Amino acid sequence: MGQGGEPRRAQAYDGELGAAVARAQGGDEAAFAAAYRMVQPGLLGYLRGIVGDDAEDVASDAWLEIARDLGRFQGDGAGFRGWTATIARHRALDHLRRMRVRPRSAALEQDVLDLPGPRSTHDEVLESLSTERALALVRGLPRDQAEAVLLRVVVGLDGLSAARVLGKRPGAVRTAAHRGLKRLARQLDVEGVTDDGPRTLGEST
């Protein structure tokens, strides 16, 4: 997660991923394994940001469901990443309910509602973080912000796909991602960073 190009790298695999998924739907086990290798790192990072050390177990449950329902999936590589993220999120929320973990409040302090400024938080914040440190900080965000940042930066989804996973409007997800990144910037004491829409996180609404 520690590099600003991560979403672009994930998206670069979308053509290859879509082809692998199509072959896997035809019964090609090697193709399914290839799709797993392309999707799993981002999916696991997303789950670590939600359920922490239980991410591996939740991911395993998610992949069982993905494998079971693969024939129902319709779409391309980007769509597959969104579909798998949706399944993983449902399994994560089920896990949290079983663990009786109360959802984080989505309430925000007024001081993070600033208007966009001239620079992006994305590169400055993320390049300052190791993966584990980043995920630890993201877990401290309100859940709406944490999920928006994880889906956009770790999984590499575009704004519309992330909004579909979360069942929210794209603009709401964009705002949550921006606010989450700004909070991370403040925690890291990154100077001169403002709440502009990151190049790899922004989308038109």
FIBA-193887 format. One line per 8 residues: number of its first residue (from 1); their letters; for each residue z, y, x of N, C-alpha, C, CB. Coordinates in steps of 0.05 Angstrom, whole numbers, m for minus. Each point is the difference from the previous one (the first is absolute). Glycine has a CB too. Layout:
N
NUM = a = Z,Y,X,Z,Y,X,Z,Y,X,Z,Y,X | ...
***
This chain:
205
1 = mgqggepr = 0,m24,16,0,24,m16,0,25,17,24,m25,m35 | m19,22,60,5,23,16,m25,16,9,40,m24,15 | m63,18,m26,m24,15,7,m14,11,m24,m4,m29,40 | m6,53,m38,m13,13,m22,m25,m14,m10,19,42,17 | m31,m59,0,m25,m12,m8,3,m26,m15,m19,21,39 | 44,m29,m45,4,m26,m13,m15,m3,m26,44,m1,21 | m43,20,m40,m15,m4,m24,m30,m3,5,34,27,m24 | m45,m12,43,m28,m3,6,m6,m27,11,m3,49,9
9 = raqaydge = 21,m60,8,m4,m27,11,0,m20,m23,21,13,44 | m2,m11,m62,1,m18,m23,m25,1,m16,50,5,m1 | m59,19,m4,m24,3,m17,m25,m10,14,21,39,m22 | m21,m38,49,m23,m10,15,m5,m29,m4,8,35,33 | 13,m50,m41,m2,m29,m4,m9,m6,m29,35,m7,34 | m38,27,m51,m5,m6,m28,m25,m16,m5,24,42,m10 | m45,m37,25,m25,m15,m4,4,m29,7,m26,41,9 | 38,m45,14,6,m27,10,20,m14,m19,m9,14,47
17 = lgaavara = 29,1,m56,20,m11,m18,m13,m9,m27,35,29,22 | m52,m12,m33,m13,m7,m25,m17,m25,2,m1,48,m11 | m13,m51,34,m16,m24,4,18,m25,2,m35,28,23 | 57,m25,m9,18,m22,4,12,m9,m27,11,15,46 | m3,5,m62,11,m6,m27,m20,m15,m17,29,41,3 | m54,m31,m2,m21,m14,m16,m4,m29,8,m23,44,m6 | 24,m49,32,m3,m28,9,25,m16,m7,m29,16,38 | 53,m3,m37,24,m14,m7,0,m8,m29,25,25,35
25 = qggdeaaf = m36,m8,m52,m2,m6,m28,m18,m24,m5,9,48,m11 | m27,m53,30,m17,m23,m2,12,m25,12,m38,31,0 | 63,m29,9,14,m23,11,1,m2,30,m14,m22,m40 | 6,43,54,0,0,29,28,7,10,m49,13,1 | 64,m33,9,27,4,9,2,17,24,12,m44,m19 | m32,41,37,0,17,24,m3,30,m7,m19,m39,27 | 2,44,m47,m4,27,m9,26,11,m12,m49,m9,m9 | 64,m7,m6,25,9,m11,19,7,23,m7,m28,m42
33 = aaayrmvq = 8,11,62,17,6,23,m8,26,14,7,m50,6 | m33,55,m5,m9,25,12,8,24,m16,m39,m24,19 | 37,22,m46,9,21,m17,30,5,3,m37,m11,m33 | 52,m11,35,29,2,4,6,16,25,7,m44,m24 | m21,37,46,6,14,26,m7,30,m2,m9,m43,24 | m11,50,m39,m7,28,m3,20,16,m17,m48,m13,6 | 59,0,m26,17,14,m20,29,m2,6,m34,m9,m34 | 43,m13,45,29,m5,3,15,21,16,m12,m47,m3
41 = pgllgylr = 2,58,26,16,19,15,8,25,m17,m23,m16,41 | 3,27,m55,6,24,m16,18,m7,m24,m43,19,14 | 38,m43,m26,16,m8,m23,29,m5,9,m40,m21,m21 | 44,9,44,27,m5,10,14,26,7,m15,m45,17 | 1,64,m6,12,26,6,9,14,m25,m28,3,41 | 11,m5,m62,7,12,m26,25,m12,m11,m48,9,m9 | 49,m36,10,24,m14,m11,25,6,17,m30,m36,m18 | 27,38,44,23,7,16,12,27,m8,m19,m27,38
49 = givgddae = 2,45,m46,9,26,m9,14,m1,m26,m37,20,25 | 33,m41,m41,13,m2,m26,24,m19,0,m45,8,m21 | 42,m31,33,21,m20,m1,12,m7,27,m22,m19,m39 | 14,33,60,12,m4,26,m4,m28,12,33,33,m13 | m11,m45,21,m2,m26,14,m10,m23,m17,37,16,28 | m38,m12,m54,m10,m21,m18,m30,1,m4,44,2,m23 | m57,15,38,m29,4,m4,m16,m26,4,6,47,16 | 1,m63,4,m15,m25,5,1,m18,m25,9,4,50
57 = dvasdawl = 15,m7,m61,3,m18,m23,m16,11,m24,45,m14,16 | m43,40,m21,m15,12,m22,m30,m2,4,38,32,m8 | m47,m28,33,m28,m3,6,m10,m28,m5,4,36,34 | 12,m56,m27,m7,m27,m6,m4,m5,m29,25,m15,41 | m6,25,m57,m3,m2,m29,m25,13,m10,50,m1,m5 | m56,25,16,m24,15,m8,m25,m16,6,25,43,7 | m26,m55,17,m24,m14,8,m4,m26,m16,5,19,45 | 16,m31,m55,m3,m23,m18,m14,9,m25,42,m21,19
65 = eiardlgr = m33,44,m29,m13,10,m25,m29,9,5,45,15,m16 | m49,m2,39,m28,8,8,m18,m24,1,19,39,26 | m10,m60,m13,m16,m24,3,m6,m13,m27,19,m7,46 | 2,7,m63,m3,m13,m27,m20,15,m17,47,m15,3 | m46,42,m1,m17,16,m18,m25,11,13,42,12,m24 | m48,m21,47,m23,11,15,m26,m1,m16,22,m14,42 | m26,m7,m58,m25,m2,m15,m3,21,m21,2,m48,7 | 20,61,m15,m1,21,m20,m7,27,12,34,m25,m26
73 = fqgdgagf = m31,28,52,m5,26,12,m30,7,m1,40,m7,30 | m45,32,m36,m27,11,0,1,26,15,m13,m23,m44 | m3,26,65,m1,25,15,m8,m4,28,35,17,m30 | m33,5,46,m7,0,28,24,m2,18,m41,27,m11 | 38,m23,37,22,m2,18,22,20,m6,m32,m16,34 | 25,41,m39,20,20,m6,15,m8,m26,m28,36,23 | 13,m46,m42,13,m9,m25,19,m23,4,m40,16,m24 | 33,m33,43,17,m23,6,26,9,12,m40,m29,6
81 = rgwtatia = 39,49,12,25,11,11,17,12,m21,m24,9,43 | 12,5,m62,16,12,m22,11,m22,m18,m29,40,2 | 14,m60,m8,9,m22,m17,23,m15,13,m46,m5,m19 | 44,m1,45,22,m14,13,25,17,2,m34,m26,26 | 30,52,m22,23,18,1,14,1,m27,m23,28,35 | 8,m28,m57,12,0,m26,17,m26,m4,m39,27,m18 | 28,m50,25,15,m25,m2,25,1,17,m42,m25,m10 | 39,35,35,23,1,18,22,19,m11,m30,m10,39
89 = rhraldhl = 21,32,m51,20,19,m12,15,m13,m23,m29,38,14 | 15,m53,m31,14,m13,m22,20,m20,10,m41,6,m28 | 34,m21,49,18,m20,11,24,14,13,m38,m32,7 | 33,55,6,22,15,13,19,11,m21,m31,12,37 | 20,m1,m59,18,10,m21,16,m22,m13,m33,37,m8 | 20,m60,4,15,m23,m10,23,m8,18,m42,m16,m22 | 36,17,48,20,m7,20,24,20,m1,m36,m20,30 | 29,46,m32,21,20,m1,17,m3,m26,m29,31,26
97 = rrmrvrpr = 16,m38,m47,15,m5,m25,19,m24,3,m37,20,m27 | 27,m41,40,17,m23,5,24,7,18,m40,m30,m6 | 35,47,25,21,8,19,18,22,m12,m30,m12,38 | 22,21,m62,16,21,m14,2,25,17,26,m35,m24 | m48,42,37,m2,25,15,m9,22,m19,m9,m25,44 | 24,46,m46,m8,21,m18,m23,16,12,47,3,m18 | m68,4,2,m22,16,11,10,27,10,m31,m22,m32 | 17,31,53,7,26,11,m8,22,m20,m7,m17,47
105 = saaleqdv = 22,38,m47,m6,23,m17,m26,13,10,49,7,m11 | m65,2,m8,m25,14,8,5,30,1,m27,m37,m21 | 52,46,16,6,28,0,m5,12,28,34,m7,m37 | m44,31,37,m6,14,25,15,26,2,m45,m22,1 | 53,30,23,11,26,4,m23,21,m2,37,m19,29 | m30,42,m38,m20,21,m3,m13,7,26,26,18,m38 | m12,m21,60,m12,9,26,m23,m17,9,44,17,12 | m51,m39,m25,m23,m15,8,m24,5,m19,30,m35,19
113 = ldlpgprs = m27,55,m36,m21,6,m19,m17,23,9,28,m17,m36 | m29,22,63,m16,22,11,m29,m4,m5,34,6,35 | m49,16,m35,m29,m1,m3,m12,m11,26,0,38,m32 | m24,m50,31,m12,m10,24,m4,21,21,m23,m34,m27 | 26,27,52,m4,18,22,m25,m7,16,49,7,2 | m52,6,21,m25,m3,15,m3,m25,17,m1,48,0 | 23,m64,3,m2,m23,17,9,m25,m14,8,29,40 | m15,m52,m30,6,m26,m13,25,m12,13,m48,m8,m11
121 = thdevles = 65,m5,m6,22,m15,11,m8,m27,12,29,22,m33 | m52,m32,25,m7,m28,4,0,m8,30,m28,3,m41 | 12,9,57,m2,m8,28,26,6,15,m49,7,m1 | 61,17,m3,24,7,14,23,m18,m5,m16,47,m1 | 19,m55,m25,22,m17,m7,m4,m29,8,9,30,m39 | m32,m41,31,m4,m28,5,m3,m7,29,m21,m2,m44 | 9,20,60,m3,m6,28,27,1,15,m46,18,m2 | 67,m7,m11,26,2,12,17,m25,m5,m2,49,m5
129 = lsterala = m9,m68,m11,16,m22,m10,m9,m27,11,9,27,m41 | 10,m44,48,m7,m28,3,0,m12,m28,21,m3,47 | m33,m21,m50,m2,m12,m26,28,m4,m13,m42,m22,15 | 60,9,0,26,m5,m12,15,25,m6,2,m43,25 | m3,63,m7,13,25,m6,m12,13,m24,10,6,49 | m36,m6,m51,m14,12,m23,9,m13,m26,m39,11,29 | 39,m37,m30,8,m14,m24,29,5,m8,m34,m35,10 | 51,37,11,28,7,m6,3,27,m13,14,m29,39
137 = lvrglprd = m30,49,m28,1,26,m12,m12,1,m27,m2,19,46 | m20,m33,m50,m14,0,m26,19,m12,m21,m45,m4,22 | 60,m17,m15,19,m12,m19,21,20,m9,m8,m44,21 | 12,65,m6,20,21,m8,m12,20,m19,22,m6,43 | m48,5,m48,m12,19,m19,5,m8,m29,m35,10,34 | 33,9,m53,0,m8,m28,m23,m20,m4,19,44,m15 | m15,m63,m3,m19,m23,m2,m28,9,m6,37,m28,m14 | m41,48,m2,m28,8,m6,m14,11,25,14,11,m47
145 = qaeavllr = 1,3,63,m12,10,25,m4,m22,20,23,44,m8 | m4,m62,10,m2,m22,19,m25,m18,m7,50,0,7 | m53,m6,m32,m23,m17,m7,m26,14,4,29,m23,m33 | m30,49,27,m25,15,3,m8,0,30,11,28,m41 | 9,m22,58,m6,1,29,m9,m28,10,33,38,6 | m18,m58,m14,m7,m27,9,m27,m9,m9,48,m11,m1 | m55,16,m24,m26,m9,m10,m23,15,13,22,m11,m44 | m18,37,48,m21,17,12,m3,m5,30,8,34,m35
153 = vvvgldgl = 15,m36,49,m1,m1,30,1,m29,10,22,44,1 | m6,m61,m12,3,m27,11,m21,m18,m11,49,7,5 | m52,m8,m32,m20,m17,m12,m28,12,3,35,m17,m33 | m36,44,34,m26,13,4,m16,4,m25,0,m20,44 | 14,21,m67,m14,4,m26,m8,29,m3,25,m38,m20 | m47,44,6,m6,27,m7,17,9,m23,m48,m6,16 | 46,31,m23,19,11,m20,m3,m13,m27,m2,42,24 | m22,m47,m33,m4,m13,m26,11,m28,m1,m41,28,m6
161 = saarvlgk = 36,m43,28,10,m28,1,30,m1,0,m42,m13,24 | 54,31,m8,29,1,1,12,8,m27,m2,13,48 | m11,5,m62,9,8,m27,m1,m23,m19,m16,46,9 | m5,m63,m7,m2,m23,m17,22,m20,5,m49,6,m2 | 55,m10,28,22,m18,6,26,9,m12,m23,m12,43 | 28,38,m41,25,11,m9,0,7,m30,7,18,45 | m30,m19,m58,m1,7,m28,4,30,m5,15,m46,m11 | m24,63,30,4,29,m2,m27,14,3,47,m5,18
169 = rpgavrta = m46,31,m23,m24,17,4,m4,4,30,7,23,m44 | m33,m22,53,m5,5,29,14,24,11,m43,m22,m7 | 43,44,m9,14,24,9,29,m4,5,m34,26,m25 | 47,m42,8,29,m5,4,5,m16,25,6,1,m49 | m24,m20,55,3,m16,24,m5,17,25,m14,m41,m25 | m6,58,23,m6,19,23,25,17,5,m50,0,m12 | 61,11,m9,23,18,4,24,m15,12,m16,27,m39 | 21,m52,29,22,m16,10,m5,m6,30,8,m20,m46
177 = ahrglkrl = m32,13,53,m6,m6,28,5,25,18,m34,m35,m14 | 25,58,5,4,24,15,29,6,4,m43,18,m17 | 58,m20,m5,29,6,2,14,m20,18,m1,19,m46 | m7,m44,44,12,m21,17,m5,6,30,m5,m33,m37 | m20,41,43,m7,6,28,15,24,10,m45,m20,m7 | 49,39,m11,15,24,8,29,m7,6,m31,29,m27 | 43,m46,10,27,m8,6,2,m14,27,8,m4,m49 | m27,m14,54,0,m13,26,m2,19,23,m21,m40,m22
185 = arqldveg = 4,61,18,m3,20,21,26,14,5,m47,7,m13 | 62,m1,m8,25,14,3,21,m18,14,m9,27,m41 | 8,m52,34,19,m19,13,m6,m2,30,5,m25,m43 | m30,26,50,m8,m2,28,1,26,14,m29,m38,m13 | 35,60,m1,1,26,12,m26,7,14,50,m6,6 | m72,0,m20,m26,7,11,m6,29,m6,m17,m47,m5 | 14,63,25,m3,29,m3,m29,7,m9,36,8,34 | m37,13,m51,m26,10,m7,m16,m17,m19,0,22,43
193 = vtddgprt = 13,m41,m56,m14,m18,m19,5,8,m28,3,m38,33 | m24,40,m49,4,9,m28,m12,m21,m19,m2,48,15 | 4,m42,m40,m7,m19,m21,m29,0,m9,47,4,m15 | m65,m3,34,m28,0,m7,m9,m29,m7,m9,40,30 | m12,m43,m45,m10,m26,m7,m12,m13,25,m8,14,m48 | 19,m37,57,m11,m13,23,m29,m9,m4,46,m16,11 | m61,17,10,m28,m7,m3,m4,m29,m10,m11,32,37 | 28,m50,m28,m3,m28,m8,15,m6,m25,m7,m12,47
201 = lgest = 23,31,m57,15,m6,m25,m11,16,m24,40,m9,29 | m56,29,m24,m8,17,m23,m22,m12,m16,13,39,27 | m15,m30,m52,m22,m8,m16,m5,22,m20,10,m49,6 | m33,50,m17,m6,20,m20,10,m10,m27,m41,16,26 | 51,3,m41,11,m7,m26,m15,16,m22,45,m11,20
***
